Amino acid sequence: MSEETKFQPGDTVQMKSGGPIMTIVSSGSAASDCKWYSDENNRIQAESIENQCLMKVDYKPALP
């Protein structure tokens, strides 16, 4: 990854403090736009989150 962009679209991330697994939609030098599915609200959520708060995680969904 380049120095300017820590994450790439499609990367799966999680906040360092925990929480849902999210997908990077776009990423800049300071923050990334993330989307995730909320079971609590039964809908897709979106938020821009500072890169320093995120860590990349390996995610392999369970297939039925």
N, C-alpha and C positions, 0 to 999 in steps of 0.2 A: 504494500500500500504506500502511496505517496505521503510525504511529510504533511502536505496540506490537508489531505483527507484520510482520516483514520479508518473509516468504514466505507464499504461499497454497497450500492443498492442490492438488496437480496440477502445481505448478511443478517444472521440472527444474533440478537443482543439481549442483555438483561441489565437492569440497573445494578450497580455494585452493592446496593443495599438490599437487593432482592426484588421480587415482583414478577410480573408475567414476562414470558419470552416474547420479544417484539421483533419485527422485521424492519430493516432500514429501507426507507423509500428514497431518500436523498441525504447527502452528507456534505457539510462544509467544514472549514477549518475549526470552527468553534462548537457547532451543534449539528445534530442529525434529526431529520424528520422520521418518526417511527410510527408504525401501525401494529395493532394487536387486537385479538378477539377477546372481548370481555364476557365471560360466562355470567357474571353478575348482572350486566345490562343487556345481554343477548344482542350485542352489536359490536361493530368494529370501532375502536377508539384510535385517535391520532393525537400526537403531541410532538413538539420540537423539544429535544432534550440535549443538554450540554454533553459533549463527547467525554469529558472527564468523569461523568457520572455513569458511563456505559462500559460494559465489557462484552467481548464477543463470546458466544456460547455455541457449542455443537448441539443441534437439535435435529432429531430424526423422529418424525411423527409415527405413532403406532398405527399400523395398517389393520383394518378389520379382518 
